[in-house]
Amino acid sequence: MSIDPLKVILPQKISLPATPPKSIQTGQKLFEEALSERLKQQESLKNSMEKAEEAIARAQIQLMQGLFVEDDEKLEGHFSVMKLMENLTAAALTKSQIIDRYVAIQQPSLLDSRQPGRDGIEKMIDQVAARISLAPELIRSVVAAESSFNPTAVSPVGAQGLMQLMPETAQELGVKDSFDPQQNLLGGSRYLKQLLDKYNGDLDHALAAYNWGQGNVDRRGLENMPEETRNYLAKIKTHLKKQST
């Protein structure tokens, strides 16, 4: 059987409407609205991230300002190069140490309300001095130079409290909480007394060892003291002189 190609019935040509059906229009509109909303969300997220980065940058600047500020005699003098380099070691500090330093210097209103005031610390110094057999003027001068009577002070290298005890030294002295003024004063004064006894009452050697370390003093001698330690001795003696007048 043969098929005449001229007689084959072809399907009619389908003509599309000039405008899409309403259902398609509605779907397209919903897609465009969803796309527009998504773009708005991305733009909002981008703005939020930029604001967050700015806030982080500001916080970092504030934290570093707290690390570099030394609240002593209204910022008298300038930082030595060695002091600046010491402060740069703050990058290696733990987050808790940075926060402690920031709170202690930048936000005194957030300090523990149970901490004693200046008068209370002065009384503790007199009591500790009598117990350790050390001149209260010397303890007071060291506290002023080390922490400006701030019980919660933390140095860039991690020294803590009124007399800025390093954690290892505090542990050796039996100080369980360096932020407890009584414990800190007792431990720091005992350490200072030990140094005075070791160096036969030589104040310069004892103070240099307190600031620079016994090993450095013994190996290198006072003639090789860094500028920071020389300034530290001068600061202590200035405080002692003020108390004697």
KAZIUR-V280257 format. One record per pair of residues at least 6 apart in sequence whose ideal C-beta (glycine too) atoms are under 6 Angstrom apart, sorted by sequence separation. I is the first residue (numbers start at 1). J is the second residue. If there is no record, write none. Layout:
I:J / I:J
//
This chain:
143:149 / 147:153 / 154:160 / 177:183 / 178:184 / 199:205 / 103:110 / 129:136 / 159:166 / 199:206 / 170:178 / 175:183 / 209:217 / 155:164 / 208:217 / 126:136 / 129:139 / 196:206 / 125:136 / 151:162 / 195:206 / 175:187 / 165:178 / 125:139 / 173:187 / 195:209 / 208:222 / 125:140 / 147:162 / 195:210 / 146:163 / 147:164 / 161:178 / 170:187 / 173:190 / 208:225 / 212:229 / 146:164 / 160:178 / 161:179 / 173:191 / 211:229 / 68:87 / 143:162 / 162:181 / 67:87 / 142:163 / 163:184 / 208:229 / 211:232 / 162:184 / 165:187 / 67:90 / 161:184 / 162:185 / 165:188 / 163:188 / 207:233 / 152:179 / 121:149 / 207:236 / 151:181 / 118:149 / 67:101 / 63:98 / 66:101 / 66:102 / 69:105 / 115:151 / 63:102 / 66:105 / 66:106 / 111:152 / 104:150 / 104:152 / 104:153 / 139:189 / 101:154 / 100:154 / 134:189 / 97:154 / 124:181 / 128:185 / 132:189 / 124:182 / 128:186 / 134:193 / 121:181 / 97:158 / 124:185 / 128:189 / 132:193 / 116:181 / 90:156 / 89:156 / 87:156 / 72:148 / 71:148 / 67:156 / 145:235 / 145:236 / 141:236 / 144:239 / 141:239 / 141:240 / 137:240 / 137:243 / 82:226 / 82:227 / 83:228 / 82:228 / 80:227 / 80:228
//
